[in-house]
Amino acid sequence: MTTFSNLINSNQPVLVDFFAEWCGPCKQLAPVLKEISSQVNGKARIIKVDIDKNPTAAAKYNVQSVPTLIIFKNGEIKWRQSGALPKQQLLEIISRFY
C-alpha cells in the first residue's frame, strides 16, 4: 500500500485536492481533476483527501477552506491555492513541475 507520505515524497509532482463531501465547489472540481489526471497520465498524480475523514492531514498542511489544492514534489510544497481553478490553468500549473 502506498502511503500519503510516500506519494508526496516522490520526484513526480502530486496534486493533492483537499476537499469535503458537503463542498459545492469541490463537487464541481472533481470531474475537472479526473480529466486532468488522464491528460497528465504518468507525468503527475492527482489524489483527493477528504478533510472530514483525514483531519490530521488537513491540520498538518493548515487547510482552512476547501477546496485547497497543493502540489508536492520530493516532499516539498511547490504550489498552493485555495479555491477551484479552470482546467487549463491547472494543467499549466502542474506542467511547470514535471
Rosetta silent file (secondary structure, phi, psi, omega in degrees, C-alpha in Angstrom):
SEQUENCE: MTTFSNLINSNQPVLVDFFAEWCGPCKQLAPVLKEISSQVNGKARIIKVDIDKNPTAAAKYNVQSVPTLIIFKNGEIKWRQSGALPKQQLLEIISRFY
SCORE:     score description
SCORE:     0.000 S_00000001
   1 L     0.000  132.655  178.532    0.000    0.000    0.000 S_00000001
   2 L   -87.440  127.825 -179.991    1.314    3.429   -0.916 S_00000001
   3 L   -89.698  163.571  177.091    1.054    5.933    1.904 S_00000001
   4 H   -56.112  -44.111 -179.856    0.346    9.637    1.589 S_00000001
   5 H   -59.884  -43.986  178.170    3.894   10.315    2.756 S_00000001
   6 H   -61.901  -41.865 -178.786    5.354    8.045    0.046 S_00000001
   7 H   -62.665  -49.685 -174.794    3.260    9.754   -2.621 S_00000001
   8 H   -75.515  -15.149  176.918    4.226   13.325   -1.743 S_00000001
   9 L   -89.729    3.371  178.834    7.901   12.407   -1.358 S_00000001
  10 L   -70.963  155.792  175.206    8.003   11.162   -4.943 S_00000001
  11 L   -84.047    0.629  172.742   10.012   13.064   -7.563 S_00000001
  12 L   -90.416  134.138  178.492    6.812   13.018   -9.629 S_00000001
  13 L   -61.941  140.774  178.879    4.577   16.039   -8.892 S_00000001
  14 E  -125.962  117.755  174.602    1.490   15.184   -6.852 S_00000001
  15 E   -90.606  119.299  178.808   -1.528   17.473   -6.835 S_00000001
  16 E  -104.750  123.877  177.442   -3.463   16.940   -3.617 S_00000001
  17 E  -100.423  104.090  174.069   -7.072   18.076   -3.599 S_00000001
  18 E   -83.722  117.179 -172.868   -8.171   18.647   -0.002 S_00000001
  19 E  -136.517  176.420  173.149  -11.961   18.508   -0.269 S_00000001
  20 L  -141.055  147.198 -178.929  -15.168   17.784    1.638 S_00000001
  21 L   -60.009  -32.681 -175.544  -18.308   15.932    0.558 S_00000001
  22 L   -84.128   -0.292 -173.177  -20.501   18.910    1.547 S_00000001
  23 L   -91.315  117.100  179.503  -18.481   21.415   -0.525 S_00000001
  24 H   -60.406  -52.489  178.804  -20.177   22.631   -3.733 S_00000001
  25 H   -59.545  -31.247  178.084  -17.035   23.931   -5.492 S_00000001
  26 H   -64.027  -40.934  179.584  -15.284   20.636   -4.610 S_00000001
  27 H   -65.533  -36.570  178.395  -18.002   18.701   -6.441 S_00000001
  28 H   -69.926  -31.247 -177.551  -17.586   20.960   -9.487 S_00000001
  29 H   -76.937  -28.051 -175.050  -13.818   20.463   -9.402 S_00000001
  30 H   -52.959  -51.518 -179.675  -13.959   16.636   -9.238 S_00000001
  31 H   -66.492  -29.933  177.434  -14.679   15.978  -12.972 S_00000001
  32 H   -64.545  -44.843  179.522  -12.079   18.607  -13.942 S_00000001
  33 H   -65.323  -34.387  177.466   -9.441   16.805  -11.884 S_00000001
  34 H   -62.817  -44.474  178.345  -10.456   13.487  -13.465 S_00000001
  35 H   -63.344  -45.613 -179.930   -9.876   14.951  -16.947 S_00000001
  36 H   -60.698  -42.199 -179.678   -6.553   16.475  -15.909 S_00000001
  37 H   -56.725  -42.637 -179.991   -5.473   13.166  -14.403 S_00000001
  38 H   -71.389  -29.467 -179.572   -5.964   11.388  -17.736 S_00000001
  39 H   -76.932  -31.237 -179.211   -4.135   14.180  -19.597 S_00000001
  40 L   -99.994   14.853 -176.312   -1.057   14.181  -17.324 S_00000001
  41 E   -42.258  118.528  177.739   -1.057   10.391  -17.073 S_00000001
  42 L    91.255  -23.871 -177.469    2.369    9.258  -15.921 S_00000001
  43 L   -95.444  -25.306  179.394    3.816   12.770  -15.531 S_00000001
  44 E  -153.277  159.549  176.438    1.931   13.748  -12.380 S_00000001
  45 E  -117.052  152.121  175.589   -0.504   12.212   -9.923 S_00000001
  46 E  -126.266  125.385  177.213   -3.696   13.645   -8.535 S_00000001
  47 E  -128.020  152.569 -179.506   -5.044   12.459   -5.217 S_00000001
  48 E  -112.413  136.893  177.971   -8.041   13.538   -3.191 S_00000001
  49 E  -125.664  115.618  178.156   -8.022   13.896    0.592 S_00000001
  50 E   -77.964  115.464 -174.922  -11.355   14.245    2.392 S_00000001
  51 L   -66.505  -24.427  178.904  -10.691   16.672    5.250 S_00000001
  52 L   -75.897  -29.231  178.923  -13.542   15.217    7.326 S_00000001
  53 L   -92.542  -17.888 -177.802  -12.049   11.711    7.115 S_00000001
  54 L  -131.840   60.377 -176.733   -8.418   12.902    7.379 S_00000001
  55 H   -62.433  -27.046 -179.690   -8.423   15.834    9.821 S_00000001
  56 H   -66.382  -44.105  178.973   -4.768   15.194   10.743 S_00000001
  57 H   -65.221  -41.841  179.606   -3.569   15.733    7.166 S_00000001
  58 H   -62.130  -42.584 -179.778   -5.754   18.830    6.844 S_00000001
  59 H   -68.161  -40.791 -178.489   -4.350   20.240   10.089 S_00000001
  60 H   -59.007  -37.540 -178.010   -0.749   19.387    9.163 S_00000001
  61 L  -102.329   15.533  173.780   -0.997   21.435    5.967 S_00000001
  62 L    53.712   44.752  178.467   -3.123   24.172    7.560 S_00000001
  63 L   -79.832  112.999 -176.421   -6.090   23.597    5.251 S_00000001
  64 L  -110.866  -12.944  175.395   -8.700   26.111    6.375 S_00000001
  65 L  -143.996  156.543  179.127  -11.007   26.154    3.364 S_00000001
  66 L  -123.837  147.911   -4.915  -11.963   23.689    0.670 S_00000001
  67 L   -74.676  145.381  168.583  -11.064   23.012   -1.975 S_00000001
  68 E  -119.246  127.117 -179.519   -7.396   23.594   -1.232 S_00000001
  69 E  -109.097  130.604  178.327   -5.005   22.350   -3.896 S_00000001
  70 E  -131.929  131.868  173.747   -1.353   21.686   -3.061 S_00000001
  71 E  -101.828  124.518  175.955    1.341   20.406   -5.400 S_00000001
  72 E  -108.840  146.907  170.777    4.082   18.398   -3.706 S_00000001
  73 E  -149.783  128.319 -177.032    7.333   17.237   -5.254 S_00000001
  74 L    53.804   36.426  176.703   10.086   15.462   -3.298 S_00000001
  75 L    79.728   -1.935 -178.278    8.086   16.127   -0.129 S_00000001
  76 E  -104.674  145.667  173.818    8.091   19.901   -0.594 S_00000001
  77 E   -77.245  119.450 -178.655    5.107   22.153   -1.235 S_00000001
  78 E   -99.865  -25.197 -177.342    5.741   23.674   -4.655 S_00000001
  79 E  -160.602  147.774 -178.704    2.409   25.436   -5.142 S_00000001
  80 E  -149.588  141.701 -179.347   -0.745   26.034   -3.138 S_00000001
  81 E  -153.662  134.617  170.811   -4.163   27.536   -3.878 S_00000001
  82 E  -100.728  133.914 -178.064   -7.476   27.671   -2.067 S_00000001
  83 L   104.007  155.925 -178.287  -10.479   27.596   -4.350 S_00000001
  84 L   -77.734  150.673  176.957  -11.188   25.948   -7.676 S_00000001
  85 L  -125.526  157.115  175.650   -9.345   26.911  -10.852 S_00000001
  86 L   -65.252  151.928 -176.650  -10.220   26.382  -14.534 S_00000001
  87 H   -53.384  -48.966 -175.818   -8.896   23.177  -16.109 S_00000001
  88 H   -61.779  -40.560  179.548   -6.455   24.883  -18.491 S_00000001
  89 H   -64.915  -42.061  177.761   -4.924   26.959  -15.709 S_00000001
  90 H   -63.968  -42.168  177.904   -4.469   23.873  -13.516 S_00000001
  91 H   -59.014  -43.691  179.805   -2.852   21.961  -16.397 S_00000001
  92 H   -63.419  -42.312 -179.767   -0.382   24.801  -16.943 S_00000001
  93 H   -63.866  -48.293 -179.494    0.489   24.957  -13.245 S_00000001
  94 H   -60.395  -41.532 -175.479    1.008   21.184  -12.948 S_00000001
  95 H   -64.657  -20.373  176.759    3.142   21.092  -16.112 S_00000001
  96 L   -64.625  -19.745 -170.736    5.639   23.515  -14.510 S_00000001
  97 L  -108.797    4.061  174.191    6.704   20.759  -12.134 S_00000001
  98 L  -112.110    0.000    0.000    7.398   17.784  -14.426 S_00000001
